[in-house]
Amino acid sequence: MKRFLISISLVMTSCLFVYAEEGPLRLAVAGVTHGHLWEVVSRMNRGDFKIVGVAEPRDEYRANNELARRLDASLFYADLGKMLDETKPEVVVAYGSIYDHLAVVEACAPRGVHVMVEKPLAVSYKAAQRMEKLAKKYGIMVLTNYETTWYSTNQYAHRLINEGKIGTPRRINIYDGHQGPKEIGCGPMFLEWLTDPVLNGGGAVVDFGCYGANLATWLLNGQQPLSVYAVLKQHKPAVYPRVDDDATIVVEYPGCTVQIMASWCWPENRKDMYVYGLKGSIYQFTPTQMETRIEGNNSGRFEAPQLSAPYNDSFRFLRAVAHGEITLPPYDLSSLENNMMVVCILDAARRSARTGRPVKF
């Protein structure tokens, strides 16, 4: 009988452990001003995470946002530290300004709480270095979320390159942007910091230049650039008087040239990429459609293979990483190593634009 009771106890303990690992992620939100907050709202009832707290210092924003219309008022805090101490989340997702990312990591790291920020990682390389130091000291993960990470076309392009289908990439052209944040209807909370040179770190060069730097670092397996040269334009000074609205960034690598074209002046939305090797090329047109030309054979447009869970969704991925179900490869799109390089490239791009000269690494 005693042995039977011990066995039952062990089974119950095991079941509790499995539930802790397989249950919903305990998630907290830091800031509500980012326009991408809808990504949290749209997934709230799916079951893979549970929101345990929301921190937002400004009273008017804390009371008026999409989460406030769906969650009990008791879950909202003015102070991030108090929210962390009382709600004990596993992960915090940051939806404030890019400048605020550092403060979120400074609060979360000593408490052992993982962090996922919206792209890019930080407003400057100095801030990114501080975040990296804290992450390593306290053993937390600091991930960066990009929309393009979850494009099946980008993942399939990466696979084709690794398989040597087009040979070594020699040129990568990456286009990102839209008509402009004001033109597409971004809300006033978002615009307030998105068009601020301190809170966002710049205009289009940061907002959309980060996508290209992120993808290039991943496709080239974390190579360090030789140099970065950039030209920043202000085509709409009446609309965006304090920041650039168009950026061209040329990143030179030992065997490859990457051209990143980031703009708030495109006549349509763009997130497409062209990769050229000596044996062929890859054209990534949309999140799902692409084309290859390999050794003279043109595939025509086709649907890239669908991604499987948890690699098809930022929050499924976040839960799997936080629960140790998957591990991040070096220079993965979401990884700290990759996004340290992204911020380094963006810093160099802004310096180059100021001086008119390439910044050498």
C-alpha positions as CSV (number, residue, x, y, z in Angstrom):
1,M,0.0,0.0,0.0
2,K,2.8,2.4,0.9
3,R,4.6,1.6,-2.3
4,F,1.3,2.2,-4.2
5,L,0.9,5.6,-2.6
6,I,4.4,6.6,-3.4
7,S,3.8,5.6,-7.0
8,I,0.7,7.7,-7.2
9,S,2.5,10.6,-5.7
10,L,5.3,10.4,-8.3
11,V,2.8,10.2,-11.1
12,M,1.0,13.3,-9.7
13,T,4.3,15.2,-9.4
14,S,5.2,14.2,-13.0
15,C,1.8,15.4,-14.2
16,L,2.2,18.8,-12.5
17,F,5.6,19.2,-14.1
18,V,4.3,18.3,-17.5
19,Y,1.4,20.9,-17.0
20,A,3.9,23.6,-16.0
21,E,6.0,22.9,-19.2
22,E,3.0,22.4,-21.5
23,G,0.6,24.9,-20.1
24,P,0.1,28.4,-21.4
25,L,3.0,30.8,-21.1
26,R,2.7,33.4,-18.3
27,L,3.0,36.5,-20.3
28,A,3.2,40.2,-19.3
29,V,3.1,43.3,-21.5
30,A,5.3,46.3,-21.0
31,G,3.9,49.3,-22.8
32,V,0.8,49.6,-25.0
33,T,1.8,52.4,-27.5
34,H,3.2,50.2,-30.2
35,G,0.9,49.6,-33.2
36,H,1.9,46.0,-33.3
37,L,0.0,45.4,-30.0
38,W,-2.8,43.9,-32.1
39,E,-0.5,40.8,-32.4
40,V,-1.1,40.1,-28.7
41,V,-4.8,41.0,-28.8
42,S,-5.5,38.8,-31.8
43,R,-4.0,35.7,-30.1
44,M,-5.3,36.2,-26.6
45,N,-8.0,33.5,-26.7
46,R,-5.9,30.9,-28.4
47,G,-4.6,29.3,-25.3
48,D,-0.8,29.2,-25.8
49,F,-0.3,32.2,-23.4
50,K,-2.1,33.9,-20.5
51,I,-1.7,37.6,-19.9
52,V,-0.9,38.1,-16.2
53,G,-0.1,41.8,-16.1
54,V,0.2,44.9,-18.2
55,A,2.5,47.9,-17.3
56,E,2.0,51.3,-18.8
57,P,3.2,54.5,-17.0
58,R,0.9,57.0,-18.7
59,D,-2.6,57.0,-17.2
60,E,-4.5,57.9,-20.4
61,Y,-2.8,55.2,-22.4
62,R,-3.2,52.6,-19.6
63,A,-6.9,53.2,-19.6
64,N,-7.4,53.4,-23.4
65,N,-5.9,50.6,-25.4
66,E,-7.1,47.3,-27.0
67,L,-6.0,45.2,-24.0
68,A,-7.9,47.5,-21.5
69,R,-11.1,46.6,-23.4
70,R,-10.5,42.9,-22.9
71,L,-8.7,42.4,-19.5
72,D,-9.7,43.2,-15.9
73,A,-8.5,46.5,-14.6
74,S,-6.7,44.8,-11.8
75,L,-4.1,43.5,-14.3
76,F,-2.9,47.0,-15.2
77,Y,0.0,48.7,-13.4
78,A,1.7,52.1,-13.7
79,D,5.0,50.6,-12.5
80,L,6.8,47.9,-14.4
81,G,8.7,46.6,-11.4
82,K,5.6,46.3,-9.2
83,M,3.8,44.4,-12.0
84,L,6.7,42.0,-12.3
85,D,6.9,41.3,-8.6
86,E,3.2,40.8,-8.1
87,T,2.3,38.8,-11.3
88,K,5.5,36.7,-11.7
89,P,5.5,36.3,-15.5
90,E,7.8,34.0,-17.4
91,V,8.2,36.4,-20.3
92,V,7.6,40.1,-20.9
93,V,6.8,41.4,-24.4
94,A,7.7,45.0,-25.0
95,Y,5.2,47.3,-26.8
96,G,6.5,50.7,-26.0
97,S,9.1,52.8,-27.8
98,I,12.4,51.3,-29.0
99,Y,14.1,53.6,-26.4
100,D,12.1,51.8,-23.7
101,H,13.5,48.4,-24.6
102,L,16.6,48.9,-22.4
103,A,14.5,49.8,-19.3
104,V,12.4,46.7,-19.8
105,V,15.5,44.5,-19.9
106,E,16.9,46.3,-16.9
107,A,13.8,45.5,-14.9
108,C,13.3,42.0,-16.1
109,A,16.9,40.6,-16.1
110,P,17.5,40.7,-12.3
111,R,14.2,39.0,-11.8
112,G,15.0,36.2,-14.2
113,V,12.2,37.1,-16.7
114,H,12.8,36.6,-20.4
115,V,12.0,39.4,-22.8
116,M,10.8,39.7,-26.4
117,V,10.9,43.2,-28.0
118,E,9.4,44.4,-31.3
119,K,12.0,45.1,-33.9
120,P,14.7,46.5,-33.7
121,L,16.4,45.5,-30.5
122,A,17.6,49.0,-29.4
123,V,18.0,52.6,-30.5
124,S,21.8,52.4,-30.3
125,Y,24.6,49.9,-30.1
126,K,25.5,51.3,-26.7
127,A,22.0,50.4,-25.4
128,A,22.2,47.0,-27.1
129,Q,25.5,46.3,-25.4
130,R,23.9,47.0,-22.0
131,M,21.0,44.7,-22.8
132,E,23.4,41.9,-23.9
133,K,25.5,42.3,-20.7
134,L,22.3,42.0,-18.5
135,A,21.0,39.0,-20.5
136,K,24.3,37.1,-20.0
137,K,24.7,38.1,-16.4
138,Y,21.2,36.9,-15.4
139,G,20.8,34.1,-17.9
140,I,17.7,35.4,-19.6
141,M,16.8,35.4,-23.3
142,V,16.2,38.7,-25.1
143,L,14.5,38.0,-28.4
144,T,13.5,40.4,-31.2
145,N,10.3,39.9,-33.2
146,Y,10.1,40.7,-36.9
147,E,7.1,40.1,-39.1
148,T,9.4,38.7,-41.8
149,T,10.6,35.9,-39.5
150,W,7.3,34.1,-40.1
151,Y,7.3,34.4,-43.9
152,S,7.5,30.9,-45.4
153,T,9.3,32.4,-48.4
154,N,12.1,33.7,-46.3
155,Q,12.6,30.4,-44.5
156,Y,12.6,28.5,-47.8
157,A,15.1,30.9,-49.4
158,H,17.3,30.3,-46.4
159,R,17.0,26.6,-46.9
160,L,17.8,26.8,-50.6
161,I,20.9,28.9,-49.9
162,N,22.2,26.5,-47.2
163,E,21.7,23.6,-49.7
164,G,23.9,25.4,-52.2
165,K,21.2,25.6,-54.8
166,I,22.2,29.1,-56.1
167,G,25.8,29.0,-55.0
168,T,27.3,31.5,-52.6
169,P,25.2,34.7,-52.4
170,R,27.0,37.5,-54.2
171,R,24.3,40.2,-54.1
172,I,21.2,40.6,-51.9
173,N,18.6,43.4,-52.5
174,I,16.0,43.9,-49.8
175,Y,13.1,46.2,-50.0
176,D,11.0,47.2,-47.0
177,G,8.4,49.9,-46.2
178,H,5.1,51.5,-47.1
179,Q,3.6,54.9,-47.9
180,G,4.5,56.2,-44.4
181,P,3.2,55.6,-40.9
182,K,0.9,58.7,-41.0
183,E,-0.3,57.9,-44.5
184,I,-1.3,54.3,-43.6
185,G,-3.2,55.4,-40.5
186,C,-1.0,54.7,-37.5
187,G,-2.5,55.9,-34.3
188,P,-1.3,59.0,-32.4
189,M,0.2,56.9,-29.5
190,F,2.4,55.1,-32.0
191,L,3.2,58.2,-34.1
192,E,4.3,60.1,-31.0
193,W,7.5,58.1,-30.7
194,L,7.8,56.4,-34.1
195,T,8.7,59.8,-35.6
196,D,10.9,60.9,-32.7
197,P,14.7,60.7,-33.4
198,V,15.4,59.8,-29.7
199,L,12.6,57.4,-28.9
200,N,12.8,55.5,-32.2
201,G,16.4,56.2,-33.0
202,G,15.6,57.5,-36.5
203,G,12.9,57.3,-39.1
204,A,12.7,54.8,-42.0
205,V,16.4,53.8,-41.5
206,V,15.4,52.2,-38.2
207,D,11.8,51.3,-38.7
208,F,12.5,49.4,-42.0
209,G,16.3,49.3,-42.3
210,C,16.4,46.8,-39.5
211,Y,14.5,44.1,-41.6
212,G,17.2,44.0,-44.2
213,A,20.0,44.0,-41.7
214,N,18.3,41.1,-39.8
215,L,17.8,39.0,-42.9
216,A,21.3,39.6,-44.3
217,T,22.9,38.7,-41.0
218,W,20.9,35.5,-41.0
219,L,21.4,34.5,-44.7
220,L,25.1,35.2,-44.4
221,N,25.5,33.1,-41.1
222,G,26.5,36.0,-38.9
223,Q,29.3,37.4,-41.0
224,Q,30.6,40.8,-39.9
225,P,30.4,43.5,-42.6
226,L,33.5,45.1,-44.0
227,S,31.8,48.5,-44.4
228,V,28.4,50.2,-44.3
229,Y,27.5,53.2,-46.5
230,A,24.1,54.9,-46.3
231,V,22.2,57.8,-47.8
232,L,19.2,59.1,-45.8
233,K,16.6,61.3,-47.4
234,Q,13.8,63.5,-46.2
235,H,11.3,63.6,-49.0
236,K,8.4,64.7,-46.8
237,P,9.7,67.2,-44.3
238,A,6.3,68.7,-43.7
239,V,5.0,65.3,-42.6
240,Y,8.2,64.0,-40.8
241,P,10.2,67.1,-39.9
242,R,12.6,65.4,-37.4
243,V,13.5,62.1,-39.0
244,D,14.4,60.5,-42.4
245,D,11.7,59.0,-44.5
246,D,13.9,57.1,-47.0
247,A,17.1,55.2,-46.5
248,T,19.5,53.3,-48.8
249,I,22.1,51.2,-47.0
250,V,24.9,49.4,-48.7
251,V,26.5,46.7,-46.6
252,E,29.7,45.2,-48.0
253,Y,30.8,41.7,-46.9
254,P,33.9,39.8,-48.1
255,G,32.0,38.0,-50.8
256,C,28.7,39.8,-51.0
257,T,27.0,43.2,-51.4
258,V,23.8,43.8,-49.6
259,Q,21.6,46.7,-50.6
260,I,18.8,47.6,-48.1
261,M,16.1,50.0,-49.4
262,A,13.9,51.1,-46.5
263,S,11.3,53.8,-47.1
264,W,8.2,55.6,-45.9
265,C,7.8,56.8,-49.5
266,W,6.9,53.6,-51.4
267,P,3.6,53.9,-53.3
268,E,2.6,50.5,-51.9
269,N,3.6,48.1,-49.0
270,R,6.8,46.2,-49.6
271,K,8.7,43.4,-47.9
272,D,10.4,41.6,-50.7
273,M,13.9,40.3,-51.3
274,Y,16.2,39.2,-54.2
275,V,19.2,36.9,-53.6
276,Y,21.7,36.3,-56.4
277,G,24.4,33.6,-56.5
278,L,26.7,32.4,-59.3
279,K,24.4,29.4,-60.0
280,G,21.0,31.1,-59.7
281,S,18.7,33.5,-57.9
282,I,15.8,33.6,-55.5
283,Y,12.9,36.1,-55.7
284,Q,10.8,36.4,-52.5
285,F,7.8,38.4,-53.5
286,T,5.3,38.0,-50.6
287,P,5.1,36.1,-47.4
288,T,4.0,33.0,-49.3
289,Q,5.0,33.5,-53.0
290,M,8.4,33.3,-54.6
291,E,10.3,32.3,-57.7
292,T,13.7,30.7,-58.4
293,R,16.0,30.7,-61.4
294,I,18.6,27.9,-61.0
295,E,21.1,27.0,-63.7
296,G,18.8,28.4,-66.4
297,N,15.6,26.8,-65.0
298,N,12.8,29.3,-64.1
299,S,10.4,27.9,-61.6
300,G,7.7,30.5,-62.2
301,R,5.8,31.8,-59.1
302,F,5.0,29.2,-56.6
303,E,3.8,28.8,-53.0
304,A,6.7,28.2,-50.5
305,P,6.2,25.2,-48.2
306,Q,4.1,26.1,-45.2
307,L,5.9,26.5,-41.9
308,S,5.0,24.1,-39.1
309,A,4.3,25.1,-35.5
310,P,6.0,26.5,-33.5
311,Y,8.0,28.1,-36.3
312,N,5.0,29.7,-38.0
313,D,4.0,32.2,-35.3
314,S,5.8,34.6,-33.0
315,F,3.9,33.6,-29.8
316,R,4.0,29.9,-30.4
317,F,7.7,30.2,-31.0
318,L,8.1,32.4,-27.9
319,R,6.4,29.8,-25.7
320,A,8.4,26.9,-27.1
321,V,11.7,28.7,-26.5
322,A,10.8,29.8,-23.0
323,H,9.7,26.3,-22.1
324,G,12.9,24.8,-23.5
325,E,11.1,22.8,-26.2
326,I,13.3,24.3,-28.9
327,T,16.7,26.1,-28.9
328,L,17.8,29.1,-31.0
329,P,20.6,28.4,-33.5
330,P,23.4,31.0,-33.6
331,Y,22.3,34.1,-35.5
332,D,18.7,33.0,-35.7
333,L,16.4,35.8,-36.9
334,S,15.1,36.3,-33.3
335,S,18.4,35.8,-31.5
336,L,20.4,38.3,-29.5
337,E,23.6,37.7,-31.6
338,N,21.8,38.6,-34.8
339,N,20.1,41.6,-33.4
340,M,23.3,43.0,-31.9
341,M,24.7,43.0,-35.4
342,V,21.5,44.6,-36.7
343,V,21.9,47.6,-34.3
344,C,25.6,47.8,-35.1
345,I,24.8,48.1,-38.9
346,L,22.1,50.7,-38.2
347,D,24.5,52.7,-36.0
348,A,27.0,52.6,-38.8
349,A,24.4,53.6,-41.4
350,R,23.4,56.8,-39.4
351,R,27.1,57.7,-39.0
352,S,27.8,57.2,-42.7
353,A,24.8,59.4,-43.6
354,R,26.1,62.2,-41.4
355,T,29.6,62.1,-42.8
356,G,28.9,61.0,-46.4
357,R,31.6,58.3,-46.1
358,P,31.5,54.5,-45.6
359,V,32.0,53.3,-42.0
360,K,34.6,50.5,-42.0
361,F,34.4,47.7,-39.5
